[in-house]
Amino acid sequence: MTFELLEAIIVKNKIPKNVRLVNDSENDLCTTDMNGIQYCEKRNEICFMESEYIHKPEHAENEEWKLLWSVRDE
């Protein structure tokens, strides 16, 4: 999914801009916060993660990732 598509879906469905993004992990029994954001310029990918588990995504662990934001930064 691209940001452009996500933004269009949010606008089309009149979702408030302060909507909270969560992850429905198959490994957990509940949703988890996506409170860490990483970016890989080479792959042009943003990866949302739980900030206490910041690591390179398995599919791109050999690429350079930049931590853009973490709830720890607040």
Buried (B, 14 or more C-beta within 10 A) or exposed (E): EEEEEEEEEEEEEEEEEEEEEEBEEEEEEEEBBBBBBBBBEEBEBEBBBBBEEBEBBEEBEEEEBEBEBBEEEE
